[in-house]
């Protein structure tokens, strides 16, 4: 039998924090999935803080290996995009709506040629991540309203 090294107090404390954060995020996401679109937005946003903190902890400590956190964030962004397209953000003021879109379209800005303005337009079209963008393909980009010819060319060249 192979014995493992005992967990340090610091690692144990961080593990307990991760567990509590994961539970908070889980409860908020379940509420978001079970709620009507406007209430789902509120629940989804309350999941954002614990998910962000989990990501921060994972990046700060090399003993934390949570590759699934990127998948969870992608799925949260996709849910946010779906809710947005259903009109769940229509009652929000412009600043709050813009902050919501910017937060959940941020993954798109990792692609060359996509800045925040283009990411917002893609998000409004139903695209919240690079995987969806690649699935749309160069020809599908032509149906995205509001992208200039130069922006379309840059994005098409990079997907």
N, C-alpha and C positions, 0 to 999 in steps of 0.2 A: 504494500500500500504506500502510495506516494503522499507524503505530508506536505501541506502548503505552509508558506510563511504566514504567521499571524498578521491579521489586518491591523494597521496602526490606528490609533485613536482618531487621527486626522482623517484617514480614509473612511473610517466608520462614520464619522460625523458628516462627511460629504455624501456618503451613500444614503444616510438618513435624510439629508436635505434633498437629494435627487429623488428619493422615493416620495417625499411629501410634495415636491413640485410636480412630479409625474401624476400623482393623484389629483392635484388641483387642475392640471391641464386636462386630464381624462374626464373629470366631472364637467368641466366647462364645455368640452367638445361633445360629450353626450348630450348635454343640454342644447347645444347648438344644432345637433342633428335632429333632436326631437321637437324643436320649436318652430313656430312660423317664421318666415324670413326676417321681419324686423327684430324680433326677440333673439333670433339666431345670431344676428350681427353683434348684439351686446354680449352674448355668451362666447362667441368666437373671439371677440376682443379681450375678454377676461382670460382666455386661454393663452393669449400672446405673451403676457409677462412671465408666467412660469416656463413656457417653452423657450423664451429668450434666455432666461436664467440657466436652464438646463444646458443650452448651447454654450453659454459663457463658461460654465463649470467644466464642460467637456473639453473646451479649448484651453483652459487654464491648467488642467491637471493631466499629465500624460498617462496616468493609470486608469483614466476613464476612456472607455472605448464604446461610443454610441453611434455607430454608422447609421442607425435607423433614424436618428434625429433629423437628418436632411430629408428623408422620405416623409416623415411626419409633417415637417414644415411645408413640403411640396403639396401634400394632401390638404393641409389647412389653407394654403393659398388657392388651391383649386376650389375648395368649398367656398371661400370668400368670393372668388370670381363668379361662381354659380349664383350665390346669393345676390351679388351686385347686379347681375344680369336679370334676376327676378324682380328687381326693384326694391330690395331690402334697404338700400342706402338712400332712397329717394327723400326720406324725411329728415336726413342729416343735413346740417348746414354745410356750405361749400368747403370750409376749411377741414371739417371732420371727415367729409367724404373724400377729399383729396388725400388726407393723411392715411385713410383706410386703403385707398387704391395704391398709393406709393408704397406702403408697407407690404402689401400682398403682391405687387408687381415687381418688387425689387430684384427678384431672381433673373428677370429678363435683362436687366442692365449689365449682367455679366457677359452678354454677347456683344461683340464688336459691332458698332453701328446703332446700338439701342441705348438711348439716354432716357431720362425720366419721362419726358413728353411722349416719346414713341412707346415706352412701356405702358403708359396710361391708355393710349389708343389701342394697343394690343389687348390689354386687360378688358377694356370695354367691349372688345370683339370676342372675348371668351378665352383668351390665351393668358395664362399666368406663369408659365415656366418654359424653359428652353425645350424640353421634351415635346410639349404641345406645339411649340413654334416649328420644330423640325417636322412634326407629323403634318402640320398644315402645308409645309413645303413652299417653294418659291412661287408657284402658280396661285396657291391659296392666299398668299399675302396681298395679291391685287384686290381682294375683297375687303381688306381692312381700310375703313374710312379714315381720312385725315393724315395718312402718311404721304409725305412728299415723294416725288420721283427719286430724288437723291437718297432719301432715307430708305426707300424700298430697294434701291440698287445696292446700298451698303449692306442691308440685312440679308438680301438674297445672296450676296457674294460670300457671306459668312455662315450660312446655315447648311 
